[in-house]
């Protein structure tokens, strides 16, 4: 087993997409609280790092997020945007609830939330190949089932950074059906990581066979010149 701690820093520090640097939603009807689809039941939050939580609501409203016996609050700006950071937490396989309130009233609730390692599986057709097509899966399909491995598949593509996912998506536990249609590379990595570290693992699959390599790299600073 390789030393995962010494790998290049590819992991996502909190459950948010690298392309979602800022939120530009418009507040929902009557100023209701809205959050990106990356937040959902069954999600995994990154351990040992502050976790960014964000969304939109009525301008000036107080938003409080409670999780793991702790709570943090923020005030929505004039444009309705709000964000806050939960304190760093240790890994936990015990399902917990995240509650989001607006001005003291319950607004959203996410159940079965774990804390562990969250990684992005990005790439082209090599990352997109489903586990069902791999020889390893056909030999031992049951080894990929795990309550502590969660997967969310983000579909579609865009020409510019987006603030939310347009296609339907949801977090799923690694079971026979959800695993076999997920990335073979991603699932083998997630299962190996789970066994090596004994913590929950969240896999965000962003593979697209038409994506250019540059789509996954930071934009170069013009001051640095061409690279």
Secondary structure by P-SEA (a helix, b strand, c coil): cccccccccccccccccccccccccccccccccccccccccccccccccbbbbbbbccccbbbbbbcccbbbbbbbccccbbbbbcccccccccbbbbbbbcccccccccccccccbbbbbcccccccccccccccccccccccccccbbbbbbbbcccccccccccbbbbbcccaaaaaaccaaaaaaaaaaaaaccbbbbbbbbccccccccccccccccccccc
